[in-house]
Amino acid sequence: MKILVPVKRVVDYNVKVRVKADGTGVETAGVKMSMNPFDEIAVEEAVRLKEKGAATEIVAISMGVAACAETIRTALAMGADRGILVETNVELQPLAVAKLLKAIAAKEEPGLIILGKQAIDDDMSATGQMLAALLGWAQGTFASKVTVDGANLIVTREVDGGLETVQLTLPAIVTTDLRLNEPRYASLPNIMKARKKPIETIKPEDLGVDPTPRLTTLKVAEPPKRLAGVKVKSVAELVDKLRNEAKVI
Amino acid sequence: MTALVLLDHENGAIKQPSRSAVAAAAGLGEVHVLVAGSGVAAAAAAALPGVAKVILADAPAYAHALAEPLAALLIALAPGYTHLLAATTANGKNVMPRVAALLDSQPISDIAAVIDADTFIRPIYAGNALATVKSSDAKKVITVRAASFDPVPATGGAAPIEAAPAVDCPSLSSFVSSELSKSERPELTAARVVISGGRGMQNGENFKLLEPIADKLGAAVGASRAAVDAGFVPNDYQVGQTGKIVAPELYLAIGISGAIQHLAGMKDSKVIVAINKDEEAPIFQVADYGLVADLFVALPELAAELERT
């Protein structure tokens, strides 16, 4: 079974993002970029399935500016076999990404596509579900456990208030939640090996997809700041304030 | 303009985040709601104020709210609506993007405000920025950040109930089992008071120190990601950008330093209390009332003080 793993290049998890003064977006110039953390979990899961013998090939896909090739290299160093870069300077939103992935899936015919449950930049949490819809496949979102069982996939999902397990007919879509696994660090030899792995570069036009965004960002602003209140000296004072000042207990 | 809201329910009882989604939809036009389940009653949905019509889809396929049949149902109903909404819950996030793709529409996830029929405000970068976005799609598919909209009351309305048409959906997935945390306490996202523990709790056993206080205040118990990652408590306790977003009247942060990712999940709370022995902890920058103290001393004191009434 072949597995596709889309990986997104985003502002690094540890960077404190700043809204641009002109309100057009957040500052990305000179900011450290990394693979979306949920996508790292997706790559790791694919590699583990391959190590267990449940998968034969892993293809990492990224979309966007030429620098997304670095994100693919990271996936290759973790254990993906080859990469596909869909290169464009157009802002890609989940609908366009799902359409591009559908076109790639038609060519690659994977048995499973594993995606991060959301990207930590736009926080849309949509691409996996949309791709499942466009392909007419089953979806196992927010997965904390994935097991291949013959022609089916057993997925345990993180839902409100606990866990839910579903059985999906393959081919299927999985989106990863935090506890699915702990992604490995690429070893130096694997980073060296990854340099020799192939990355194919294509354009959205090659896939017959119009990536024009449907959402226009009119403004990006800082959220209202919450001001620090007072320090109380004792538990008794705290309870008194909550009772008689804030009146919340 | 007419909006259709997919309701999250438990045997027909409407979950609070969905009542917030109804409140958001009220800003868009006439509101219809959809209750899908197996052997489910629509009376609670009909009682929501401001709802003009309830659509009841009662079929075995909807018993476990699987995304595939629910999306097919929403697609069948979509021609009558300009906006399709659900709360940003596990269910809403699972279903709505699938619906959007089939309508060739870019979903608008987790809206925090409605500006007009096409324009919405939504948080990005874990709530560190707010984007105002305008959709050019004919049909808008939206999930609603429950903490940003006051829920409509649970009763007061009397909407007519109509049966949904039967919709075919190829069987792609099936429910196997569920393992829900059993608790006498309110759900995190619906609680009036939330008390959360962080890494400072040191272990899972110590979370018991929160219980007498939670009992007294009728509070839900939550945790920071650090406490969850350390294995003190299960994942569904997690309050934060990648966990639950809460906005209770009172939020007590105990032994929580206040990482950005945690603040993103609770900073819309009305009153925030922080107890932490590190007076430099960032949580104090957002707390209305801060107490610099050893939580192992302060928690029993707090429980005793509340007991004294």
Interface residues (C-beta under 8 A of the other chain):
Chain A: V11 K16 V17 V19 V26 Q93 P94 L95 A98 I120 D121 D122 D123 M124 S125 A126 T127 G128 Q129 M130 L131 A132 A133 L134 G136 W137 A138 Q139 G140 T141 F142 S144 I154 R157 E158 V159 D160 G161 G162 L163 E164 T165 V166 Q167 L168 T169 A172 L178 R179 P213 R214 L215 T216 T217 L218 K219 V220 A221 E222 P223 R226 A228 G229 V230 K231 V232 K233 S234 V235 A236 L238 V239 K241 L242 A246 V248 I249
Chain B: H64 L66 A67 E68 A71 T89 A90 N91 K93 N94 V95 M96 P97 R98 V99 A100 A101 L102 D104 S105 Q106 P107 I108 S109 D110 T119 R122 P123 I124 Y125 A126 G127 N128 A129 L130 A131 T132 V133 K134 S135 S136 D137 P170 S171 L172 S173 S174 F175 V176 S177 S178 E179 L180 S181 E187 T189 V193 L217 N235 D236 Q241 T242 K244 E249 L250 I260 K267 K270 V271 I272 V273 E279 F284 Q285 V286 A287 D288 Y289 G290 L291 V292 A293 A298 E301 L302 E305 L306
